[in-house]
Amino acid sequence: MTMARAYRGLAMEGAVANWYAENTGRDLTRFKRAAQRLAERSRPGSDVLEVAPGPGYLAIELAKRGYTVTALDISRSFVRIARENAAHAGVSVDLRHGNAAAMPFAERSFDVVVCVAAFKNFTDPDGAIDEMYRVLRSGGQASIFDLRKEATREDIAAEVRGMHLSRWNTWMTRWTFQHVLVKRAYTREQLERMASKSRFNRWEIAVEGIGFDLRLTKA
């Protein structure tokens, strides 16, 4: 698979990437919450890989907590933006450009792998899960947080209200969730099938709000 076909939908480059970074950066609560959840089930100082970090907000939160953080994104714009954001925050994050289904890392390089709000956009989700398994050390865990197909319009409206966006961006974000992102999202049954046929030894799915947390453990 070529790099240009590693994702579904609009390329997150240039002005589109800048718009996304600005809007998601208005409220960092969900990134702080995700960092806290990961901290509760991982060792201090662990080597963490974030797949598709976008503007890098979660990677930065993890670095602030003392983790050694590497991040891999298919968007060159996001790699640049995340580097700038990390430098501004005064933390070190190793930002790389690459494909989630063909990661440029050696086997057993990380203790934790995390992917937030991007898994539904991968054209090869099974390949991405296989790569997460490959780069994890024994006992490591991958956590995939994303939108669930079953999220209702009411669920989405409540989520977007909490983002504190302008009136225009609120409308645009709700429209994007309802007419674009939900169509790409996976049902619980689809996630269960992917997890079951993967090389991971244990897995579970937790539901929260409009999203899910697929936790995959490498024995």
C-alpha positions as CSV (number, residue, x, y, z in Angstrom):
1,M,0.0,0.0,0.0
2,T,1.4,3.4,-0.9
3,M,1.6,6.3,1.6
4,A,-1.0,8.2,-0.3
5,R,-3.6,5.5,0.3
6,A,-2.9,4.9,3.9
7,Y,-6.0,7.0,5.0
8,R,-9.6,7.4,4.1
9,G,-11.2,10.8,3.3
10,L,-9.7,14.2,3.0
11,A,-5.9,14.6,3.4
12,M,-5.1,16.4,6.7
13,E,-2.6,18.7,5.2
14,G,-2.1,22.5,4.9
15,A,-5.1,24.6,5.8
16,V,-7.2,21.6,6.7
17,A,-4.7,20.4,9.3
18,N,-4.3,24.0,10.6
19,W,-8.1,24.3,11.1
20,Y,-8.3,20.9,12.8
21,A,-5.4,21.8,15.1
22,E,-6.9,25.1,16.1
23,N,-10.4,23.7,16.9
24,T,-9.2,20.6,18.8
25,G,-6.8,22.8,20.7
26,R,-9.5,24.9,22.2
27,D,-10.3,22.3,24.9
28,L,-7.7,19.8,26.0
29,T,-9.9,18.1,28.5
30,R,-10.4,14.9,26.5
31,F,-6.6,14.6,25.9
32,K,-5.9,15.1,29.6
33,R,-8.6,12.5,30.4
34,A,-7.1,10.0,27.9
35,A,-3.6,10.6,29.4
36,Q,-4.9,9.9,32.9
37,R,-6.6,6.7,31.8
38,L,-3.4,5.5,30.2
39,A,-1.4,6.5,33.3
40,E,-3.7,4.4,35.5
41,R,-2.8,1.2,33.6
42,S,0.9,1.7,32.6
43,R,4.2,2.0,34.4
44,P,5.7,5.4,35.0
45,G,8.4,6.2,32.5
46,S,7.1,3.7,29.9
47,D,8.0,4.0,26.2
48,V,4.8,5.1,24.5
49,L,4.0,5.2,20.9
50,E,1.0,7.4,19.7
51,V,-0.2,6.4,16.3
52,A,-1.8,9.3,14.3
53,P,-1.2,12.0,17.0
54,G,-2.5,14.9,14.8
55,P,-1.5,18.2,16.4
56,G,0.2,16.2,19.2
57,Y,-2.0,17.2,22.2
58,L,-2.1,13.8,23.8
59,A,1.6,13.1,23.1
60,I,2.4,16.3,24.9
61,E,0.2,15.4,27.9
62,L,2.0,12.0,28.2
63,A,5.4,13.6,27.9
64,K,4.5,16.0,30.7
65,R,3.8,12.9,32.9
66,G,7.3,11.6,32.3
67,Y,6.7,9.1,29.6
68,T,9.2,8.7,26.7
69,V,6.9,9.5,23.8
70,T,7.2,8.7,20.1
71,A,4.5,9.7,17.6
72,L,3.9,8.6,14.0
73,D,1.6,10.4,11.6
74,I,0.8,10.1,7.9
75,S,0.4,13.9,7.6
76,R,3.5,15.9,7.1
77,S,1.6,19.0,8.3
78,F,0.6,17.3,11.5
79,V,4.2,16.2,12.1
80,R,5.3,19.9,11.7
81,I,2.4,21.2,13.9
82,A,3.0,18.6,16.6
83,R,6.7,19.4,16.7
84,E,5.9,23.1,17.1
85,N,3.3,22.4,19.9
86,A,5.8,20.1,21.8
87,A,8.5,22.8,21.6
88,H,6.1,25.4,22.8
89,A,5.1,23.2,25.7
90,G,8.7,22.5,26.6
91,V,8.6,18.7,26.3
92,S,10.3,16.2,24.1
93,V,8.3,14.1,21.7
94,D,10.0,12.1,18.9
95,L,7.7,12.9,15.9
96,R,8.0,10.7,12.8
97,H,6.3,10.6,9.4
98,G,4.9,7.2,8.4
99,N,2.1,4.7,7.8
100,A,0.3,3.0,10.7
101,A,0.2,-0.2,8.7
102,A,4.0,-0.2,8.0
103,M,5.6,1.4,11.0
104,P,9.3,2.3,10.8
105,F,10.1,0.8,14.2
106,A,11.8,-2.4,15.4
107,E,9.9,-5.2,17.0
108,R,9.3,-4.9,20.8
109,S,10.2,-1.2,20.9
110,F,7.3,0.1,23.1
111,D,5.4,-0.6,26.3
112,V,2.2,1.2,25.3
113,V,0.6,2.1,22.0
114,V,-2.3,4.5,21.8
115,C,-4.4,5.8,18.9
116,V,-7.1,8.4,19.4
117,A,-9.8,9.5,16.9
118,A,-7.9,8.2,13.8
119,F,-8.5,4.4,13.6
120,K,-11.7,4.8,11.5
121,N,-9.6,6.6,8.9
122,F,-7.1,3.9,8.3
123,T,-7.5,2.0,5.0
124,D,-5.8,-1.1,6.5
125,P,-7.1,-1.3,10.1
126,D,-6.1,-5.0,10.4
127,G,-2.6,-4.1,9.3
128,A,-2.4,-1.3,11.8
129,I,-3.4,-3.7,14.6
130,D,-0.8,-6.2,13.5
131,E,1.8,-3.5,13.5
132,M,0.8,-2.4,17.0
133,Y,1.3,-6.0,18.2
134,R,4.7,-6.2,16.5
135,V,6.2,-3.1,18.0
136,L,4.8,-3.8,21.5
137,R,6.9,-5.6,24.2
138,S,5.5,-8.6,26.0
139,G,2.9,-7.5,28.5
140,G,2.3,-4.3,26.6
141,Q,-1.1,-2.8,25.8
142,A,-2.5,-1.0,22.8
143,S,-5.5,1.4,23.4
144,I,-7.6,2.5,20.5
145,F,-10.0,5.4,21.3
146,D,-12.5,6.4,18.6
147,L,-16.0,7.2,17.6
148,R,-18.5,4.4,17.7
149,K,-21.0,3.7,14.9
150,E,-23.9,3.5,17.4
151,A,-23.4,7.1,18.6
152,T,-26.7,9.0,18.2
153,R,-27.3,12.6,17.1
154,E,-28.0,13.5,20.7
155,D,-24.8,11.9,21.8
156,I,-22.9,13.9,19.2
157,A,-24.6,17.2,20.0
158,A,-23.7,16.8,23.7
159,E,-20.1,16.0,22.8
160,V,-19.7,19.0,20.5
161,R,-21.3,21.3,23.0
162,G,-18.4,20.4,25.4
163,M,-15.8,21.5,22.8
164,H,-16.6,25.2,23.4
165,L,-16.4,26.1,19.7
166,S,-17.7,29.1,17.8
167,R,-21.2,28.9,16.4
168,W,-19.9,28.2,12.9
169,N,-17.3,25.6,14.0
170,T,-20.0,24.0,16.2
171,W,-22.3,23.5,13.2
172,M,-19.4,22.3,11.0
173,T,-18.1,19.9,13.6
174,R,-21.6,18.4,14.2
175,W,-22.2,18.1,10.5
176,T,-18.8,16.3,10.0
177,F,-19.5,13.9,12.8
178,Q,-23.0,13.0,11.6
179,H,-22.5,12.9,7.8
180,V,-18.8,11.8,7.5
181,L,-17.2,10.3,10.6
182,V,-20.0,8.1,11.8
183,K,-20.2,6.5,8.3
184,R,-16.5,5.5,8.7
185,A,-16.9,4.4,12.3
186,Y,-17.0,0.7,13.4
187,T,-19.7,-1.1,15.2
188,R,-18.9,-3.1,18.3
189,E,-19.3,-6.3,16.3
190,Q,-16.8,-5.2,13.7
191,L,-14.3,-4.3,16.4
192,E,-14.8,-7.6,18.1
193,R,-14.1,-9.4,14.8
194,M,-10.9,-7.4,14.2
195,A,-9.7,-8.0,17.8
196,S,-10.5,-11.7,17.7
197,K,-8.6,-12.4,14.5
198,S,-5.6,-10.3,15.6
199,R,-2.5,-11.7,17.3
200,F,-3.3,-10.1,20.6
201,N,-4.0,-12.5,23.4
202,R,-6.6,-10.5,25.4
203,W,-8.9,-7.6,24.5
204,E,-11.9,-5.7,25.8
205,I,-14.1,-2.8,24.7
206,A,-15.2,0.0,27.0
207,V,-17.8,2.5,25.9
208,E,-17.9,6.1,27.0
209,G,-20.0,8.9,25.5
210,I,-19.8,8.8,21.7
211,G,-16.7,6.7,21.7
212,F,-15.1,3.4,22.6
213,D,-11.8,2.2,24.1
214,L,-10.5,-1.0,22.5
215,R,-7.8,-2.4,24.8
216,L,-5.5,-5.0,23.3
217,T,-3.0,-6.9,25.5
218,K,0.1,-8.7,24.3
219,A,0.9,-11.6,26.7
